[in-house]
Amino acid sequence: MSRLILFNKPYGVLTQFTGEPGDRTLAEFIKVPGVYAAGRLDKDSEGLLVLTDDGRLQAQISSPKFNKEKTYFVQVEGVPDPLQLAQLRKGVELKDGMTRPAKAIVIEPPALWDRDPPVRFRKSVPDSWIRLTITEGRNRQVRRMTAAVGLPTLRLVRWSVGDWTLEGLAPGAWCEA
């Protein structure tokens, strides 16, 4: 029987089990042999990481051809206007091509844990939150999409992958699904 682990990856942790001296890696948190991340989250992103020992399941979760939805809470610099949201919903032209259409709505700040280190605060520049759902997973895609429409990402938290969510998982905690 295959194993499936849901992990709330903290900020500053690499999505791999090994790294350079001083790097924080998955090995610090997960002592389960033979599981691998299905997809990646950048070191400066937080949230749901799915790990499994099943190669087929890993491909279904991470490959864009399976259209697995991934939902992110994105704190951006600025306040999105209807045109910026429409661009995200239509798809954004990036250096590696057009993204698929995304679901994008402005939300109230979600009830999340404090980030360590905290996001820098600037009195003169407002920030806001977007819930963004994509079906791809290109390198730094969400950050590049928001930047392309003029809304640089300040904080990025993956909340769900398909039907799996972070509900009830503290940063650094994991459970078997």
C-alpha positions as CSV (number, residue, x, y, z in Angstrom):
1,M,0.0,0.0,0.0
2,S,1.4,3.4,-0.9
3,R,2.0,6.1,1.6
4,L,0.8,9.7,1.3
5,I,2.0,12.4,3.6
6,L,0.7,16.0,3.9
7,F,3.3,18.4,5.2
8,N,3.0,22.1,6.1
9,K,6.4,23.3,4.8
10,P,7.7,26.2,6.8
11,Y,9.3,29.3,5.2
12,G,13.1,28.7,4.6
13,V,12.9,24.9,4.2
14,L,14.1,23.3,1.0
15,T,11.7,20.8,-0.7
16,Q,14.3,18.0,-0.6
17,F,15.9,15.7,2.0
18,T,19.5,16.8,1.5
19,G,21.2,20.2,1.1
20,E,24.3,22.2,1.8
21,P,25.5,22.7,5.4
22,G,23.2,25.1,7.2
23,D,20.2,24.4,4.9
24,R,16.9,23.4,6.4
25,T,15.5,20.3,4.6
26,L,12.6,17.9,4.8
27,A,14.9,15.5,6.7
28,E,14.5,17.8,9.7
29,F,10.8,17.1,9.9
30,I,10.0,13.8,8.1
31,K,11.6,10.6,9.2
32,V,9.8,8.3,6.7
33,P,12.0,6.4,4.3
34,G,11.2,6.2,0.6
35,V,8.8,9.1,0.2
36,Y,9.4,12.0,-2.2
37,A,7.8,15.3,-2.8
38,A,5.1,15.4,-5.5
39,G,5.9,18.9,-6.9
40,R,8.0,21.6,-5.2
41,L,7.6,24.7,-3.1
42,D,10.4,27.3,-3.2
43,K,12.5,27.9,-0.1
44,D,10.7,31.2,0.4
45,S,7.2,29.7,0.0
46,E,5.1,28.0,2.7
47,G,2.3,25.5,2.9
48,L,1.1,22.2,1.7
49,L,3.6,19.7,0.3
50,V,2.4,16.2,-0.7
51,L,4.9,13.4,-0.4
52,T,4.4,9.8,-1.5
53,D,6.3,6.6,-2.3
54,D,4.0,5.9,-5.3
55,G,5.6,7.1,-8.5
56,R,2.3,7.1,-10.5
57,L,0.6,9.1,-7.8
58,Q,3.5,11.5,-7.7
59,A,3.2,12.1,-11.5
60,Q,-0.6,12.6,-11.2
61,I,-0.1,15.3,-8.5
62,S,2.8,17.2,-10.1
63,S,2.2,16.8,-13.9
64,P,0.1,19.6,-15.5
65,K,-1.5,17.1,-17.9
66,F,-3.6,15.8,-15.0
67,N,-5.1,19.3,-14.2
68,K,-4.7,18.9,-10.5
69,E,-5.8,22.2,-8.9
70,K,-3.4,23.9,-6.5
71,T,-4.7,26.8,-4.4
72,Y,-2.5,29.5,-3.0
73,F,-3.1,32.3,-0.6
74,V,-0.9,35.1,-2.0
75,Q,-0.1,38.3,-0.2
76,V,0.7,40.9,-2.8
77,E,2.0,44.4,-2.8
78,G,-0.8,46.7,-3.9
79,V,-4.5,46.3,-4.3
80,P,-5.6,44.3,-7.3
81,D,-7.9,46.1,-9.7
82,P,-10.5,44.3,-11.9
83,L,-8.1,44.3,-14.9
84,Q,-5.3,42.6,-13.0
85,L,-7.6,39.9,-11.8
86,A,-9.0,39.5,-15.3
87,Q,-5.4,39.0,-16.6
88,L,-4.8,36.3,-14.0
89,R,-8.1,34.6,-14.9
90,K,-7.3,34.7,-18.6
91,G,-3.7,33.5,-18.4
92,V,-0.5,35.5,-18.2
93,E,2.3,35.7,-20.8
94,L,5.6,34.7,-19.1
95,K,9.0,34.2,-20.6
96,D,8.3,30.4,-20.9
97,G,4.9,31.0,-22.6
98,M,1.3,31.7,-21.7
99,T,0.0,30.2,-18.4
100,R,-3.3,28.4,-18.3
101,P,-6.3,30.5,-17.0
102,A,-6.3,30.7,-13.2
103,K,-9.1,31.3,-10.6
104,A,-8.3,34.5,-8.9
105,I,-10.3,36.5,-6.2
106,V,-9.4,39.1,-3.6
107,I,-9.9,37.7,-0.1
108,E,-9.7,39.0,3.4
109,P,-6.3,38.2,5.1
110,P,-6.5,34.4,5.9
111,A,-6.1,33.2,9.5
112,L,-2.6,31.9,9.1
113,W,0.4,31.4,11.5
114,D,2.9,34.2,11.8
115,R,5.8,33.9,9.3
116,D,9.3,33.8,10.6
117,P,10.8,36.1,9.5
118,P,7.8,38.4,9.2
119,V,6.9,39.9,5.8
120,R,8.3,43.4,5.6
121,F,5.7,46.1,6.2
122,R,5.7,49.4,4.5
123,K,3.2,52.1,5.6
124,S,3.3,53.8,2.2
125,V,2.5,50.7,0.2
126,P,-0.8,48.8,0.8
127,D,-0.9,45.0,0.5
128,S,-3.8,42.6,0.0
129,W,-4.5,38.9,-0.4
130,I,-5.6,36.9,-3.4
131,R,-6.7,33.3,-3.5
132,L,-5.2,31.9,-6.7
133,T,-5.9,28.4,-8.1
134,I,-3.7,27.0,-10.9
135,T,-3.5,23.7,-12.7
136,E,0.2,23.9,-13.6
137,G,3.3,24.1,-11.5
138,R,6.0,25.9,-13.4
139,N,9.1,27.2,-11.6
140,R,8.0,30.1,-9.4
141,Q,4.8,30.4,-11.4
142,V,2.5,32.1,-9.0
143,R,5.2,34.7,-8.1
144,R,5.9,35.3,-11.8
145,M,2.2,35.6,-12.6
146,T,1.5,38.2,-9.9
147,A,4.6,40.2,-10.8
148,A,3.6,40.1,-14.5
149,V,0.3,41.9,-13.7
150,G,2.0,44.4,-11.4
151,L,1.4,42.8,-8.0
152,P,4.6,41.5,-6.6
153,T,4.2,38.6,-4.1
154,L,5.2,39.3,-0.5
155,R,4.0,35.9,1.0
156,L,3.0,32.7,-0.7
157,V,1.2,29.9,1.1
158,R,-0.1,26.8,-0.8
159,W,-3.3,25.9,0.9
160,S,-4.5,22.9,-1.1
161,V,-3.6,20.4,-3.7
162,G,-6.7,18.8,-5.2
163,D,-8.8,17.8,-2.2
164,W,-6.0,17.8,0.3
165,T,-5.6,20.9,2.4
166,L,-3.6,22.3,5.3
167,E,-6.6,22.4,7.6
168,G,-5.4,21.7,11.1
169,L,-1.7,21.3,10.2
170,A,0.7,23.7,11.9
171,P,3.9,24.7,10.2
172,G,6.4,21.8,10.4
173,A,3.7,19.3,11.1
174,W,2.7,16.4,8.9
175,C,0.1,13.6,8.8
176,E,-0.7,10.6,6.7
177,A,-3.7,11.0,4.4
